[in-house]
Amino acid sequence: MKLNVISAYETSAQAFFEQLEAWHVDMVVDIRLHNTNQLSGFTKLHDIEYFTHRILNANYAHDVEFSPAATTLAKYLDHKMTWEEYFAEYAQEMKERNAIAEFIERYGAYDSVAIIGTATKKRRSHAEVLHKLVQDAIAQKEQP
């Protein structure tokens, strides 16, 4: 499985879908906790699902099992924790949920998976952490 991360924010629909096409994505996994408000623009839940199928002929899943706890996210967004602290807390949440193995189980059969996150020019996204955790787990399995 090839795994990539893309942000739903600060991008145009054209750039967003062209990048997904370049990656030959056959599964888009949206791990945003909140993707139903107007700020989501073209990546609003039902819109992104439609566009993913229509433009990419790919599958789409909104899977909040891989989202941070609302309290964790709020602390990071309110600048009450650093990126490093957020990374560690989110990684611990994923470990407690056995989420990395679950991600690989659910999406490992796809050739190219894109994880939708929420990075902006001013903040990073938990999608980056999930990407790293999944890549590390896959690499560990491949070691003799």
SULZILIN-V184937 format. One record per residue. RES is the residue in three letters. SS is DSSP state (H for helix, E for strand, C for the rest). D_LAST is the distance of its C-alpha to the last C-alpha in whole Angstrom. Layout:
[[RES | SS | D_LAST] [RES | SS | D_LAST]]
This chain:
[[MET | C | 19] [LYS | E | 21] [LEU | E | 22] [ASN | E | 25] [VAL | E | 28] [ILE | E | 31] [SER | E | 34] [ALA | C | 37] [TYR | C | 40] [GLU | C | 42] [THR | C | 41] [SER | C | 43] [ALA | H | 42] [GLN | H | 42] [ALA | H | 40] [PHE | H | 37] [PHE | H | 37] [GLU | H | 37] [GLN | H | 34] [LEU | H | 33] [GLU | H | 34] [ALA | H | 32] [TRP | C | 29] [HIS | C | 30] [VAL | C | 29] [ASP | C | 29] [MET | E | 29] [VAL | E | 30] [VAL | E | 30] [ASP | E | 32] [ILE | C | 31] [ARG | C | 35] [LEU | C | 37] [HIS | C | 40] [ASN | C | 40] [THR | C | 44] [ASN | C | 46] [GLN | H | 48] [LEU | H | 46] [SER | H | 43] [GLY | H | 45] [PHE | H | 44] [THR | H | 41] [LYS | C | 43] [LEU | H | 41] [HIS | H | 43] [ASP | H | 43] [ILE | H | 40] [GLU | H | 39] [TYR | H | 42] [PHE | H | 41] [THR | H | 37] [HIS | H | 38] [ARG | H | 41] [ILE | H | 40] [LEU | H | 36] [ASN | C | 36] [ALA | C | 33] [ASN | E | 33] [TYR | E | 33] [ALA | E | 33] [HIS | E | 34] [ASP | C | 32] [VAL | H | 33] [GLU | H | 30] [PHE | H | 28] [SER | C | 31] [PRO | C | 32] [ALA | C | 35] [ALA | H | 38] [THR | H | 39] [THR | H | 36] [LEU | H | 37] [ALA | H | 40] [LYS | H | 40] [TYR | H | 38] [LEU | H | 40] [ASP | C | 43] [HIS | C | 42] [LYS | C | 41] [MET | C | 38] [THR | C | 36] [TRP | H | 33] [GLU | H | 31] [GLU | H | 32] [TYR | H | 32] [PHE | H | 28] [ALA | H | 28] [GLU | H | 30] [TYR | H | 29] [ALA | H | 25] [GLN | H | 26] [GLU | H | 28] [MET | H | 25] [LYS | H | 23] [GLU | H | 26] [ARG | C | 26] [ASN | C | 23] [ALA | H | 23] [ILE | H | 20] [ALA | H | 19] [GLU | H | 22] [PHE | H | 22] [ILE | H | 19] [GLU | H | 20] [ARG | H | 24] [TYR | H | 23] [GLY | C | 20] [ALA | C | 21] [TYR | C | 23] [ASP | C | 23] [SER | E | 24] [VAL | E | 25] [ALA | E | 28] [ILE | E | 28] [ILE | E | 32] [GLY | E | 32] [THR | C | 35] [ALA | C | 35] [THR | C | 38] [LYS | C | 39] [LYS | C | 40] [ARG | C | 37] [ARG | C | 33] [SER | C | 32] [HIS | H | 30] [ALA | H | 28] [GLU | H | 27] [VAL | H | 25] [LEU | H | 24] [HIS | H | 22] [LYS | H | 20] [LEU | H | 19] [VAL | H | 18] [GLN | H | 16] [ASP | H | 14] [ALA | H | 13] [ILE | H | 12] [ALA | H | 10] [GLN | H | 9] [LYS | H | 8] [GLU | H | 6] [GLN | C | 4] [PRO | C | 0]]
